[in-house]
Amino acid sequence: MALEDEYTQGLILFLHINRQGSLAATAQLLGMSSSSVSKQLTALERKIGSKLFNRTTRKIVLTKVGHQVLKEAHKVELALQTIAQISEDSQSVIAGDINISCASAQGRVHLVPLLTAFIERYPQINLNLQLEDRFIDMVAEKVDISIRVGYLPDSTVIARKLGDITGVLCASPEYLRKAPPLTSPSDLLQHRCLFYRNPTIAMNSWSFTSDHGEQTIIVNGPLSINDPSALVTAALAHSGVILMDKSLLGDTLKNGQLVPVLTDYQLVGNLPMYLVYPSRELVPARTKALVDFLVAEMPAVLT
């Protein structure tokens, strides 16, 4: 029985290595040493009687046998997940751990208040929320649910739309008093604009529509930040014009700290918010409960 357990563990480790693309990344993900990962992979290859990867100093590539074993290892993983879910769903009480990933700003403003309500309803649920502005490999990182803003990059997940994020173009009154006139979108080219930027994307393409048609302006400015809340702080410090999710602005519009601009123009391209989870034959009851809860409650939060 011990040998069977080691075989199963080796196959799961093999799946992680294939997904991560390196032994070092797999070791970091699983909290193991690289030497331990290498030893377990070697032990699995000995049991199978063939190499599973061709390894170089820069990358690893599946061998022909590795491709064949990969298909069967996926079946083992799915079987283990299905058995665990059957066991969990046979219990009348919804309980257990749920791992969630969400963009930082939307998580703080939209998601956390709903999660606190959810755990009040289901006190035997333990939620682990990771706030991070990146797309993740949900299977490799064992994430049950991810909240994503914008259009989905692939079709390997099940997606439920939660609503749309409405943008507002605004600035502080003090900034506007000192800045050039702002009466049309093209005037933004003469303004300091604050926008979101991370290593892979810059959200500085702003589109508008009016009776005169649609136009897109590529804005620029002295400050770009990878956190929407920090952009709001910068706007409140009179640093420039921002295009921001209305719900992330708090009471700044109501109390006049920030004021809308170009109100005769309609912003184009509200971003959708999706709840996504890995495609599986069976979804755990606890995950389904959270999915149903967020699909029901999140739209009201976004309006």
C-alpha positions as CSV (number, residue, x, y, z in Angstrom):
1,M,0.0,0.0,0.0
2,A,2.9,2.4,0.8
3,L,4.3,1.8,-2.7
4,E,0.9,2.7,-4.2
5,D,0.7,5.9,-2.1
6,E,4.2,6.9,-3.3
7,Y,3.2,6.1,-6.9
8,T,0.1,8.4,-6.6
9,Q,2.1,11.2,-4.9
10,G,4.7,10.9,-7.7
11,L,2.1,11.3,-10.4
12,I,0.7,14.3,-8.7
13,L,4.2,15.8,-8.4
14,F,4.8,15.0,-12.1
15,L,1.6,17.0,-13.0
16,H,2.9,20.0,-10.9
17,I,6.3,19.9,-12.6
18,N,4.6,19.9,-16.0
19,R,2.4,22.8,-15.2
20,Q,5.1,24.9,-13.5
21,G,7.7,24.2,-16.2
22,S,10.6,23.7,-13.8
23,L,11.6,21.7,-10.8
24,A,12.6,24.9,-8.9
25,A,9.1,26.5,-9.5
26,T,7.4,23.3,-8.4
27,A,9.6,23.2,-5.2
28,Q,8.6,26.8,-4.4
29,L,4.9,26.1,-5.0
30,L,4.9,23.0,-2.8
31,G,7.2,24.2,-0.1
32,M,9.8,21.6,-0.9
33,S,13.5,21.7,-1.7
34,S,14.5,21.3,-5.3
35,S,16.6,18.3,-4.5
36,S,13.6,16.6,-2.9
37,V,11.5,17.3,-6.0
38,S,14.3,15.9,-8.2
39,K,14.6,12.7,-6.1
40,Q,10.9,12.0,-6.2
41,L,10.7,12.6,-10.0
42,T,13.7,10.2,-10.4
43,A,12.0,7.6,-8.2
44,L,8.8,7.8,-10.4
45,E,10.8,7.5,-13.6
46,R,12.5,4.3,-12.1
47,K,9.1,2.8,-11.3
48,I,7.8,3.6,-14.8
49,G,11.1,2.5,-16.4
50,S,11.5,5.5,-18.6
51,K,12.4,9.2,-18.5
52,L,9.4,11.5,-18.4
53,F,11.2,14.8,-19.1
54,N,14.2,15.7,-21.2
55,R,16.0,18.2,-18.9
56,T,18.4,21.0,-19.8
57,T,19.7,23.9,-17.7
58,R,17.0,26.2,-19.0
59,K,13.8,24.1,-19.5
60,I,12.2,20.7,-19.3
61,V,10.3,19.0,-22.1
62,L,8.0,16.0,-22.0
63,T,9.3,12.8,-23.6
64,K,7.1,10.6,-25.7
65,V,6.5,8.4,-22.7
66,G,5.9,11.6,-20.6
67,H,3.1,12.6,-22.9
68,Q,1.4,9.2,-22.4
69,V,1.9,9.2,-18.7
70,L,0.5,12.8,-18.5
71,K,-2.9,11.7,-19.8
72,E,-3.1,8.9,-17.2
73,A,-1.9,11.2,-14.4
74,H,-4.7,13.6,-15.2
75,K,-7.2,10.8,-14.7
76,V,-5.6,9.9,-11.4
77,E,-5.9,13.6,-10.3
78,L,-9.5,13.9,-11.4
79,A,-10.4,10.6,-9.6
80,L,-8.8,11.8,-6.4
81,Q,-10.7,15.2,-6.6
82,T,-14.0,13.4,-7.4
83,I,-13.6,11.0,-4.5
84,A,-12.9,13.9,-2.1
85,Q,-15.9,15.8,-3.4
86,I,-18.2,12.8,-3.1
87,S,-17.1,12.4,0.5
88,E,-17.6,16.1,1.3
89,D,-21.0,16.3,-0.5
90,S,-22.3,13.3,1.4
91,Q,-22.1,15.4,4.6
92,S,-25.1,17.6,5.4
93,V,-23.0,20.4,6.8
94,I,-21.2,22.8,4.3
95,A,-17.7,23.0,5.7
96,G,-14.1,23.1,4.7
97,D,-11.5,25.4,3.1
98,I,-12.0,27.6,0.0
99,N,-9.1,29.4,-1.6
100,I,-10.0,32.6,-3.4
101,S,-8.0,35.0,-5.6
102,C,-9.0,38.5,-6.5
103,A,-7.6,41.8,-7.8
104,S,-6.4,43.9,-4.8
105,A,-8.7,46.9,-5.0
106,Q,-11.8,45.1,-6.0
107,G,-11.2,42.5,-3.3
108,R,-10.9,45.1,-0.6
109,V,-13.9,47.1,-1.7
110,H,-16.3,44.6,-3.2
111,L,-15.4,41.1,-2.0
112,V,-14.4,41.3,1.6
113,P,-17.7,42.6,2.9
114,L,-19.5,39.8,1.1
115,L,-17.2,37.2,2.4
116,T,-17.7,38.3,6.0
117,A,-21.5,37.8,5.4
118,F,-20.9,34.4,3.8
119,I,-18.9,33.0,6.8
120,E,-21.7,34.3,9.1
121,R,-24.1,32.1,7.1
122,Y,-21.7,29.1,7.0
123,P,-19.6,29.2,10.2
124,Q,-17.7,26.0,9.4
125,I,-16.2,27.4,6.2
126,N,-12.7,28.7,6.2
127,L,-11.9,31.2,3.5
128,N,-8.3,32.1,2.3
129,L,-8.4,35.2,0.2
130,Q,-5.3,36.2,-1.8
131,L,-5.3,39.8,-3.1
132,E,-3.1,39.9,-6.2
133,D,-3.1,41.7,-9.5
134,R,-2.1,38.9,-11.8
135,F,-3.7,36.0,-13.7
136,I,-3.0,32.8,-11.9
137,D,-2.9,29.1,-12.8
138,M,-5.9,28.0,-10.7
139,V,-5.2,24.3,-10.8
140,A,-1.5,24.5,-10.1
141,E,-2.0,27.0,-7.3
142,K,-5.0,25.2,-5.8
143,V,-7.3,28.2,-6.1
144,D,-11.0,27.3,-6.0
145,I,-12.5,30.6,-7.1
146,S,-11.0,33.6,-8.8
147,I,-12.6,37.0,-9.3
148,R,-11.3,38.6,-12.5
149,V,-11.9,42.0,-14.0
150,G,-11.8,42.3,-17.7
151,Y,-12.2,39.8,-20.5
152,L,-11.1,36.2,-19.9
153,P,-7.8,35.1,-21.4
154,D,-8.9,31.5,-22.0
155,S,-11.8,29.1,-22.0
156,T,-10.4,26.5,-19.7
157,V,-12.5,27.7,-16.7
158,I,-16.2,28.0,-15.9
159,A,-17.1,31.7,-15.8
160,R,-20.1,33.4,-14.2
161,K,-20.6,37.1,-14.9
162,L,-21.1,39.2,-11.7
163,G,-21.7,42.6,-13.3
164,D,-20.0,45.5,-15.0
165,I,-17.6,48.0,-13.5
166,T,-18.6,51.6,-14.3
167,G,-15.8,54.1,-14.9
168,V,-15.8,57.8,-13.9
169,L,-13.4,60.4,-15.3
170,C,-12.6,62.9,-12.6
171,A,-10.0,65.2,-10.9
172,S,-9.7,67.4,-7.9
173,P,-11.1,71.0,-8.1
174,E,-7.7,72.4,-7.2
175,Y,-6.0,70.5,-10.1
176,L,-8.7,71.7,-12.5
177,R,-8.3,75.3,-11.4
178,K,-4.6,75.3,-12.4
179,A,-4.8,73.0,-15.4
180,P,-5.7,73.8,-19.0
181,P,-9.3,73.8,-20.1
182,L,-10.9,70.4,-20.4
183,T,-13.9,70.5,-22.7
184,S,-13.3,67.6,-25.1
185,P,-11.4,64.3,-24.9
186,S,-8.6,65.6,-27.1
187,D,-7.9,68.2,-24.3
188,L,-6.6,65.3,-22.2
189,L,-3.4,65.3,-24.3
190,Q,-2.6,68.6,-22.5
191,H,-3.3,67.2,-19.0
192,R,-1.5,65.1,-16.5
193,C,-3.4,61.8,-16.5
194,L,-3.0,59.1,-13.9
195,F,-3.6,55.5,-15.0
196,Y,-3.1,51.9,-14.0
197,R,0.0,50.1,-15.2
198,N,1.6,46.8,-14.3
199,P,4.5,44.9,-16.0
200,T,2.1,43.5,-18.7
201,I,-0.5,46.1,-19.3
202,A,-1.0,49.9,-19.3
203,M,-4.6,51.1,-19.1
204,N,-4.0,54.5,-20.8
205,S,-6.3,54.0,-23.8
206,W,-9.5,55.9,-22.9
207,S,-12.5,55.9,-25.3
208,F,-15.4,58.2,-25.5
209,T,-18.6,58.6,-27.5
210,S,-20.9,61.5,-28.2
211,D,-23.2,62.9,-30.9
212,H,-20.0,63.5,-32.9
213,G,-19.0,59.8,-32.8
214,E,-16.4,57.8,-30.9
215,Q,-12.8,58.7,-30.3
216,T,-10.0,57.1,-28.3
217,I,-7.2,59.0,-26.6
218,I,-3.9,57.6,-25.5
219,V,-3.2,59.5,-22.4
220,N,0.0,60.1,-20.6
221,G,1.3,61.6,-17.4
222,P,4.0,61.6,-14.8
223,L,2.5,58.9,-12.6
224,S,1.2,55.4,-13.3
225,I,0.5,52.9,-10.5
226,N,-0.4,49.2,-10.3
227,D,-3.0,49.9,-7.5
228,P,-6.3,51.7,-8.1
229,S,-6.6,52.8,-4.5
230,A,-3.2,54.5,-4.8
231,L,-4.4,56.3,-8.0
232,V,-7.3,57.7,-6.1
233,T,-4.9,58.9,-3.4
234,A,-2.8,60.6,-6.1
235,A,-5.9,62.3,-7.6
236,L,-6.9,63.6,-4.2
237,A,-3.4,65.1,-3.9
238,H,-4.2,67.1,-7.1
239,S,-1.8,65.1,-9.3
240,G,-4.0,64.7,-12.3
241,V,-7.1,63.2,-14.0
242,I,-8.1,59.6,-13.4
243,L,-10.5,57.2,-15.0
244,M,-11.6,55.0,-12.1
245,D,-14.2,52.4,-11.1
246,K,-17.0,54.5,-9.5
247,S,-17.3,52.2,-6.5
248,L,-13.6,52.6,-5.7
249,L,-14.0,56.4,-5.4
250,G,-16.0,56.1,-2.1
251,D,-17.5,59.4,-1.0
252,T,-15.0,61.6,-2.9
253,L,-17.5,62.5,-5.5
254,K,-20.3,63.2,-3.0
255,N,-18.2,65.5,-0.8
256,G,-16.6,67.3,-3.8
257,Q,-13.0,66.1,-3.2
258,L,-13.1,64.9,-6.8
259,V,-15.4,66.1,-9.6
260,P,-16.5,64.4,-12.8
261,V,-15.2,65.9,-16.1
262,L,-16.2,65.6,-19.7
263,T,-19.7,64.8,-18.6
264,D,-21.1,65.5,-22.1
265,Y,-19.2,62.4,-23.3
266,Q,-20.0,58.8,-22.5
267,L,-17.1,56.5,-21.6
268,V,-16.9,53.4,-23.8
269,G,-15.9,50.0,-22.6
270,N,-17.1,49.3,-19.0
271,L,-15.2,46.3,-17.8
272,P,-17.0,43.1,-16.8
273,M,-16.3,41.3,-13.6
274,Y,-16.3,37.4,-13.6
275,L,-16.3,34.7,-11.1
276,V,-14.3,31.8,-12.5
277,Y,-13.5,28.3,-11.2
278,P,-11.7,25.3,-12.7
279,S,-13.7,23.1,-14.9
280,R,-14.4,19.9,-13.0
281,E,-16.9,17.1,-13.3
282,L,-18.0,17.7,-9.7
283,V,-17.8,21.0,-7.8
284,P,-17.6,20.7,-4.0
285,A,-20.7,21.8,-2.2
286,R,-18.8,24.4,-0.3
287,T,-17.5,26.0,-3.5
288,K,-21.0,25.8,-5.1
289,A,-22.4,27.6,-2.1
290,L,-20.0,30.5,-2.4
291,V,-20.5,30.7,-6.2
292,D,-24.2,30.9,-5.8
293,F,-23.9,33.5,-2.9
294,L,-21.6,35.8,-4.9
295,V,-23.6,35.5,-8.1
296,A,-26.7,36.6,-6.1
297,E,-25.1,39.3,-4.0
298,M,-22.3,40.9,-6.0
299,P,-24.4,42.7,-8.7
300,A,-26.0,44.9,-6.1
301,V,-22.5,45.8,-4.7
302,L,-21.3,46.9,-8.2
303,T,-24.2,49.3,-8.9
